[in-house]
Amino acid sequence: MDAVGDRDDPRQALANLMIAYQGGDEMAFERLYEELSGPVRAFLHSLTRNASRADDLLQETFFHVHRARQTYDPSRSAKAWVYAIAHNVFLMSCRSEKRRGRHEELAEDELPDVPVPAEAEAFATKDAVRKALGRLSVDRREAVILHHVQGLSFQEVGNVLGITTMAAKLRSHRAMGELRQILKEGAKL
């Protein structure tokens, strides 16, 4: 078995990569980056709605992963740990921009091309869902993206967002209800 571990258990494989990286295996970091950079970038893009900013935040996220690698607890999900770092990097970026007075509205055409939750796909096209996701508040959008798109459990979503599992479920449920309403209103136009 290599540092990635059992291919049938991707969560354990990521944990094994983090453990190897903690032990000084630089190749483990490269493999971790290969596994998570795409999904984490999509998550950040869904929050920022700007490809360039998402790329910058992705690099910042993995810089923080590198600096904090010794704090990773192998008994917890490595994927959720990296997403929590990405979430915090995004929040720090928002605070920084707000302090500089550069909190700008992004154009609707800059919305990310992210995979669509299966439940929402029945109501409209991917484009309509992307636009509807963009109308959600950031906290609700995060819950939907993390659970329905990135596949994190509600417990992991709660850990990433710093809320309880029940709050993560509730936030996602309300977001999905809001998405349905937005999509129904769009269909009537």
N, C-alpha and C positions, 0 to 999 in steps of 0.2 A: 504494500500500500504506500502511495506517495503522500506528499504534504497535503494534497487536496483531499485525500481520503476516499470514502465510499461515494461513487458517482450517483448512487440511488438516494443519497441524503445530502442535498445541496446545502442545507443549514449546517450540517456537521462539517462538510467540506470547507465552507467559509470559516468556520471556527478553527479548523485545523490550519488553514492558511494564516489566520491571525496569530495562532500560537507559534507557528514557525517564524513568522515575522517578529514576534516578540523575542524570539530566541536568536535573532540576527540574520535570518534568511532573507536577503534582499530580493531573491527571485519570488518569494512568497508574496511580497508587496506587489510586484509586477503582475502576478497572477490575480491577486485580489483586485487590483485596479482594472484588469481586463474583464473580470467577472462583474464588477459593480459600477464602473464608470458610466456605461450606457444607461442603465436604469436610474442611477442617481442624477445624471444629467437631465434625463427626461423629467424627473421629479422637480428639479430646480427650474427647468424651463417652464413647467406647468405653473410654478409659483411666480416667476419673474416675467413670463411672456416675452422674453427677449433672449435670443440665442447667444449673443455675445456676453451678456451678463451671466447667463447660465454657465457658460464655459469658464468665466472668471471664478464664479462661486464653486464650480467643480474642482478647480485647481486649489482653491482655498480650503475646500473640504478635505481633500487628500493630504494637504499640508498639515491640517489639524489631526488627521488620522495618524500621520507619521509622528507628530509630536506627542500625541496622547496614547500611542500604541501600548505602552506599559500599563495603562489604566484599564485596558480591555479585560473584562471578566469572562473567561471561557465557558462559564456556566450559562451565559446569556447569549442571545442571538447576535452574531457579528453583523449581519445585515441591518438589524434594527439599530445597532450601535452606530454604524456608519450613517444611516439615515438621520439619527438624532444629531450627529455632528453637522450634517448638511442642513438640517432644519435650523440649528443654532447659528450657523454661518449666514444663512438667509436672513434670520432675524437681526443679527449684528449689522448686516449690510443695510437693511431697511432703516435701522436706527441711525446709522452713519449718514445715509442719504437725507434723512429727515432733518438731522442737525445741520447739514449743509444746505438745506432748503431745495434739494433736488428731487423731491418726491414727485415724479412725473407720471402722467397717465400714459399707458402704452396703447398703441393702435390695436384694433381688434384683429387685424391681419397678422399680428405677431404672436397670436396664440399658438401653442405648441401642437404638433401633430402627434398626440399621445394615443396609445391604445384606449379604446372606449370600453367602459364597463358593460358587460353583456346585458344587464338589465336595462340600461339606458338605450342601447342600440336598437331595441324593439320600438322605441318611440320616435326615432329620427335618424338622420344620416350622421356619419362621423363628424362632418363639418358643423352641423347644428349642435351636436353634443359638445364639441370643442368650444364653441362660442358660449354655450350655456355654462360650461365649467368656468369659463372666464368671468361670468357674471356672479359666481358664488364668492362669498367672502373667503379670504385666504385660509382661515382656520377650517372652514368646511371643505374647501377645495383640497387642502392637505389630507384630510381624513379620507376623502373619496379616492384620491390618487394613491395614497399609501396602501389602503385596503383593497380596493377594487382593481387597481391597475398594477401596483407593485406586488400585491399578494401577501402583504404583512398581515398577521393575525391582529385582532383588536387589542390584545394585550401588548403586542409589539407597537402598534400605532399609539397606544397610550404612553408607552415608554418613550417613544420618539418625541411626542408632543408634550410630554410632561403632565399628562392628565390620567385619570383612572381608566380602566378598561371599559367600565360602564359609560363614562363620558365619551370615550372614543366611539363606542357603538351608537350612542345617542347622536353625536355630531355627524357621523356617517349617515345614519338613518334620516336625520333632518335634511342633510345635504341632498340625499337621493330624492326625498320628497320635493325639495326646492327645484332640483333638476327636472323632475317630471313636470312640475308646474310651468317652468320656463319653456320646456319643450312643447307642452300643450298649447301655451299662448302663442308660440312661434308657428305652430301648425295651423292656427286659426287665421293667421295673417294672409 
